[in-house]
Amino acid sequence: MPADAASLAQAHVRIARPSRDLAAAERFWCAGLGLSVLWRIEGGDQPGEHSLLMLGWPEATWHLELVHDVAEPVAPRPTEEDLLVIYLDGPVPDDLVARLTSHGGARVAHSNPYWNTWGTTILDPDGYRLVLCTRAWPMT
């Protein structure tokens, strides 16, 4: 593996998305899934002044960044293939699914039967899909 590819393989990943309601998103991702607030910026009501919420597990190599601009909001436009997949390497806990749905999520069937076989799909408050997968990563 070339040196640049090796360093990229260790790089931290940010997944950025617009959000309609950062408070609702925070309830889902933090109280529901168990992520922590890593950073928060409260924006104003002028164009370009956006509110920002960064969520993740402090020790993870990725985080989720949610952005909302009050003056010029960007509507989330998720498709069925915009997935955040978490590989659990075991059964999806019923209490986790219940916690996610009680904090603003909605359990849905996925149009791809693979995800229905190997996981549970939950819509977040902005309509993006979180898949809790029973498989391990890397897959063997």
C-alpha positions in Angstrom: 0.0 0.0 0.0 1.5 3.4 -0.9 2.3 5.7 2.0 -0.4 8.2 1.0 -3.0 5.4 1.0 -1.8 4.1 4.4 -2.2 7.6 5.9 -5.6 8.0 4.3 -6.7 4.7 5.7 -6.1 6.1 9.2 -7.7 9.4 8.5 -10.8 10.6 10.5 -14.0 10.7 8.5 -16.7 13.4 8.7 -20.2 12.7 7.4 -21.9 16.0 6.8 -25.6 16.5 6.2 -28.2 19.2 6.4 -30.8 19.0 9.1 -34.3 20.6 9.5 -34.2 20.4 13.3 -30.9 20.0 15.2 -32.7 19.5 18.5 -34.7 16.6 17.1 -31.6 15.2 15.5 -29.6 15.4 18.7 -32.4 13.5 20.6 -32.3 10.7 18.0 -28.5 10.4 17.7 -27.5 11.0 21.3 -30.4 9.8 23.5 -31.4 7.2 21.0 -28.1 5.8 19.6 -25.8 7.0 22.3 -23.5 9.3 20.4 -21.9 12.3 22.2 -22.0 16.0 21.3 -18.4 16.6 20.1 -18.9 20.2 19.1 -21.8 22.7 18.8 -22.0 26.1 17.2 -25.2 28.2 17.5 -25.6 30.3 14.3 -27.5 33.5 13.9 -30.3 34.4 11.6 -28.2 36.0 8.8 -27.3 34.2 5.6 -24.2 32.1 6.0 -24.5 32.0 9.8 -25.3 28.3 10.4 -25.8 26.2 13.4 -23.6 23.1 13.6 -23.8 19.9 15.6 -21.0 17.4 15.5 -21.9 14.0 17.0 -19.9 10.8 17.5 -18.2 8.5 19.9 -15.1 10.3 21.1 -12.9 7.3 20.4 -14.3 6.6 16.9 -12.6 7.5 13.6 -15.7 9.2 12.2 -18.2 11.7 13.3 -21.6 13.0 12.0 -21.9 16.7 11.3 -25.4 18.2 11.0 -25.9 21.8 9.8 -28.8 24.1 9.8 -28.9 27.6 8.4 -32.0 29.5 9.7 -31.9 32.2 7.0 -31.3 29.9 4.1 -32.1 26.3 5.2 -31.1 23.4 3.0 -33.7 20.7 3.0 -32.4 17.2 3.5 -32.9 15.0 0.4 -32.0 11.5 1.4 -32.6 8.6 -0.9 -33.0 4.9 0.1 -29.3 4.4 -0.6 -28.0 7.2 1.7 -27.1 4.8 4.6 -25.1 5.1 7.7 -24.4 1.4 8.5 -23.1 0.3 12.0 -21.8 -3.3 12.0 -22.7 -4.8 15.4 -21.3 -8.3 14.9 -24.4 -9.7 16.6 -28.1 -9.3 17.1 -29.7 -5.9 17.0 -30.8 -5.2 20.6 -34.6 -4.7 20.8 -34.1 -2.0 23.5 -31.8 0.0 21.1 -34.5 0.0 18.4 -37.1 1.0 21.0 -34.9 3.8 22.2 -34.3 5.1 18.7 -38.0 5.0 17.8 -38.9 6.7 21.1 -36.4 9.5 20.3 -37.8 10.4 16.9 -36.8 7.5 14.6 -39.1 5.3 12.6 -38.3 1.6 11.8 -38.8 0.9 8.1 -38.3 -1.9 5.7 -35.5 -1.3 3.2 -36.1 -1.8 -0.6 -32.9 -3.8 -0.7 -33.6 -7.2 0.8 -30.0 -7.5 1.9 -30.5 -4.9 4.6 -33.8 -6.5 5.8 -31.9 -9.9 6.1 -28.8 -8.5 7.8 -30.1 -5.6 9.8 -32.7 -3.2 11.0 -33.3 0.1 9.3 -34.3 3.2 11.2 -35.2 6.6 9.6 -33.7 9.5 11.5 -35.8 12.7 12.0 -34.4 14.1 8.7 -35.3 10.9 6.7 -31.7 9.5 6.5 -31.4 5.8 7.1 -29.4 4.2 9.9 -28.8 0.5 9.4 -27.9 -1.6 12.5 -26.3 -4.5 10.8 -25.9 -7.9 12.5 -22.7 -8.7 10.5 -19.1 -7.9 11.4 -16.8 -5.6 9.5 -14.6 -6.5 7.8 -16.9 -9.3 6.5 -15.3 -12.7 6.2 
